[in-house]
Amino acid sequence: MAHVEIRFCGFGGQGIILAGYIAGKAATLFDRRHATLTQSYGPESRGGACSAELIISDEPILYPHLLRPDVLVAMSQPAYERYRHELAPGGLLLVDADLVRPEEESSRVRLYAVPATRLAEELGRSVVANIVMLGFFTAVAQVISEDGMLSAILDSVPAGTEELNRRAFETGLSWGRRALEEAKPSLRDLQGKGQESRA
């Protein structure tokens, strides 16, 4: 994509802002693209709503705020409900499957879900749910390279947690690849549609 607008949202304490920062670092330092990041917090730094707005572009970015997000990554129900109407038609909606219950979106958006928090807990630390989600985002959105994202993660996390964060990223990446594969129409589906069109 030449220009993509992304919103990460959830509640304070989930590492939402860090996720946006890491994605921006991956885009700029490792994928050599342009990026801007803005952020907002609710009335409480922990537990209140927070959001990170990231724009990635092949060209210099003249306006740093989102106009119509192409991707919405939601990790809490209140954040999803607050921002879901901003998502562009045909946009990508990624949610934490255990924390967000999306409305019936029909064909307006492309919805993918991953139990990021549960997977992080299975890895031993719920705090890496944001990294699981970054892996999922990397695989599904295909906006940032896998190598670039992993490099940015390892460059940003506290010393001594690199292996945990690597496993969290790879777990999300694996879920994302599988989700994409399952979303592809099968050859039988395509043949069926072809026969219907000829009928």
N, C-alpha and C positions, 0 to 999 in steps of 0.2 A: 504494500500500500504506500502511495506517495505521501498521504497525510491521514492520520488516524487520531481520533479523540477518544480517550479512555477515562472512565471514572471508577475508582476503587472506593467502596463505601462499606461501613459497618459501624461498630461501636468502639469507643476508646479502650485500649488494652489488647486489641486484636492485631496490632501491627499494621493497620491499614496505611498509615502514612509511610511507614518503612517499606511496605510493598511498592507503593508508588515511587518512592525514592530509588529503590533497587531497579525497578523497571526502567526508570529514566536514566540511571547510570548505565545499565546494559545497552540502551539505545545509543547513548552518546559516546561513552568511553570504549565500548567493545564492538558495537555495530557501526560506529562512525556516522550517526545521523543526528539531526537536530531534535531537541526536546525541551519542553518547558513543564514545570511542575508547580501547581498551586495547591494549597491545602486549607481545610476548614475544620474547626472543632465545634462540638456542641458546648453547652454550658459547663460540662464536667469533662476534664481531660481523660478520665477513666470511666467508662460506662456510658458517656454521652455519645451522640452521633458524631461521626467524623468522616471526612471525604478527602481523597487525593485526586486532583484533576491532572491528567497527563496528556500532553500532545506530542506526537512523534511525527516527524516530517522529513522528507528528503531535501526540502528547501528551508531557508530561514523562516522562523515563525514570527509573524508580525503582531499577532494578538494572542496573549498567553492563556486566555480563558476559553472554556468549552462553549461551543455554540450549539452543537447537536451531537452528543456522544455516539460513536460507532460501537463502543463496547461498554457494558456496565457489569462490573464485578461486585456482587452484593453478598455481604457476609452477616447481615442481620435483617430481620423482617422490617423494622422501622426504616432502616436506610433504603431497603428495596422499595418500600411504599413511597418514600419521599422522592426518589429519583427515577423510578421506572418510566414515568411518562416523558422524560427527557430523551430516552433512547430513540435513535433514528429508526424509521421503518426498515425492517430487514436487518437491524442491528443484532449484535451478539450479546446475549444475557448469560452470564456465568454466576451460579449461586452455590452457597454452601447448602447441600441437600438437607441437612439436619436442622438448619437454623432459618431457612427461608422457604416459605410456601408461596410460589409464584401464582399470580392470577392466571386465568385462562388467556394466554397470549395469542393463540391460534397461529396464523402464519405471519403475524406482524413482526415477530422477532425470532431469532434462532436461539433456543434455550438449551443449555447444557448444565448439568448439576454434578457436583462431587461432594462427598461427605468429608470435607477438608478437616474439620475439627476432630471428627472421630478418627480419621486416619492419623492425624497428629498425635492423638492420645495413644493410639496403638504403637506409635513409634517411641512413646515414653514421655513426650512433652507437648501439651496442647498449644504451647506458645508458638510452635512452628506451623500452625494451621495456615498462616499467611504464606509461608514458603510452599506448602502443599498447593495452595491456590495459585501461586505464581507458576509452578510447574504445569498445572492444569491449563492456565491461561496461555502459557507459552505454546503448548501443543495445539490447543484449539484455535486461538486467535491467529497464530502464525505471523505475528507482527515483529517479534524479537527472536533472534536466533537462540537455539538451545545453548550453544557454547557461550554466547554473550550473556545470557541470563544467569547461567551457573557461575560464570566468572564474577559477575556483579554481586551475586549472593555471597560467595566465598570471600569477596573483598569487603563486604559490609557487616557480616555477622561477628559476634564476639569471638576472640581467640578461644580455642578449645571446643567450639560448637560446630566446627566446619563439617565434620562427618555426619552429625545429626541433620544439619541443614541440607547436606548433599542428598541424604536418603529421603528427606521430606520433599525436595525438589523432584527427585527421580520418581517418587511415588505419585505425585501429582501429574508428572509428565506421562507416566504409564496409563493413568486413568484417562487423561486427555486423549492420548492416541487411540485408546480403546473406544472412547465415546465417539470420536470422529469415524472410526471404522464402522461402528454400529449404525451411525447416521447415514452412511452411504447407501444409496439404493442398490439392491442386489441385481444381478443380471436378469433374474426371473422377473423382478419388478419392472425393469426397463422393457423387457420383451412384452410383458403384459400390457404396458402403456402403449407400446407400438401397435399391438394387435387391436387395442381399443380405438386408437386413432384411425386405423384402416377400416374399422367396422362401419 
